[in-house]
Amino acid sequence: MELSMSYSHDSDDEYEKLIRRMNPPRVVIDNEACKNATVIRVDSANKHGILLEVVQVLTDLNLIVTKAYISSDGCWFMDVFNVTDEDGNKITDEGILDYIRKCLGPEACFASSMRSVGVKQSMDHTAIELTGSDRPGLLSEVSAVLTHLKCNVVSAEVWTHNTRAAALMQVTDEETGGAITDPERLSVIKELLCNVLKGSNKSGLAKTEVSEDVTHTERRLHQMMFADRDYERTGTDDDSLDEKQRPNVNVVNCYDKDYSVVTITSKDRPKLLFDTVCTLTDMQYVVFHANIDAEGPEAYQEYFIRHIDGSPVKSDAERERVIQCLKAAIERRVSEGLKLELCTTDRVGLLSNVTRIFRENSLTVTRAEVATKAGKAVNTFYVGGASGYPIDAKIIDSIRQSIGQTILKVKGNPEDLKPASQDSPTRFLFGGLFKSRSFVNFGLVRSCS
């Protein structure tokens, strides 16, 4: 059976290579056709997942897609994207334009199937995937355990949604600076992190995976939260998202064309197109046509889809699942809370120290991006107050004094802060509980020494 499957994959690979040689992809970049954006046209032989590959390239360059027209009926794929940089300007940097041509043009080495998109082997670090119930202080606890286990976090991305949390962390050995390869040590890391994720609820659902295979981070986070069923709503869900930020998703069948038509209206934001295309692709739907308009504060997306088996949406239950999953995909990256940016010289335990200070001041981290560039830690945190209350301005001032005024900067909206007031009961309760304590003492983890 395995031999037969391998032969089938090899045959598919060779066939796709032949098609690409006969019909090489063509990329045209035009800075004259549109007054306000750079127009990128991509023509290529069609295959499942190619739209996601193209969108992923543009997203990874932090380009903003203001308009897009997609058509992939039959064997040919034709896309037009109007894009700008983050400041709303046309793309004139020749380095970026050449990179787009190489990634999407004839020189591109696209993966032959979705089983390998965005996956690469790395010996520089070890990837740790975490999923479980969200709670205040979780990131602090996880990073403290990794520091205790002599693991240095070189990059991480953390998402929270609908009482669930997912994190993808890349760590190195504190002594060697390379990937952690000892199976026994990896087993200890998995066990202790799983204990932290479960917390006091030992029967709670939590999952920890350790690997040297590095998937595209944001796509993998979507897959992890989808697998964790964060799209399911229950009566106890935290429904704190602003109604203006909630997406409106509809799915109807177009019987004369045998498509299902998905329409999405939502507040526009960076990477919105990637999030929706990624979700449709991973749910095994094929986009045949699409129209994207995000030139204003609100984005409109329309997709004509079929399941990979060729059928449109078949039932009300399937339709509701598509709607729920697309809403979840959009909401996961909505930037709730106050945005804090930290930039300083990287060191082992930095993430643990910073998140400990957040926790001691009753701040909850709703999303985080951690990166290391040329020996510098460049971290972004979205934080909220305890139990959803506005953050006291005095608390932020105190945190900045503890960490460093020039190291930690506030980038959020002023309305996310409330005037300085007396300490809240919640802060008093948890602040005293957590100060100068070790997680080993709490029994959440055991010492591996």
Buried (B, 14 or more C-beta within 10 A) or exposed (E): EEEEEEEEEEEEEEEBEEBBEEBBBBBEBEEEEBEEBBBBBBBBBBBBBBBBBBBBBBBBBEBBBBBBBBBBEEEEBBBBBBBBBEEEEBBEEEEBBEBBBBBBBEEBEBBBBBEEBBEEEEEEBBBBBBBBBBBBBBBBBBBBBBBBBBBBBBBBBBBBBBEBBBBBBBBBBBEEEEBBEEEEBBEBBBEBBBBBBBBEEEEEEBBBEBEBEBBBBBBBBBBBBBEBEBBEEEEEEEEEEEEEBBBEBEBEBEEEBEBBBBBBBBBBBBBBBBBBBBBBBBBEBBBBBBBBBBBEEEBBBBBBBBBEEEEBBEEEEBBEBBBBBBBBBBBBBBBBBBBBBBBBEBEBBBBBBBBBBBBBBBBBBBBBBBBBEEEEBBBBBBBBBBEEEBBBBBBBBBBBEEBEEEBBEBEBEEEBBBEEEEEBEBBEEBBEEBEEEEBBEBEBBEEBE
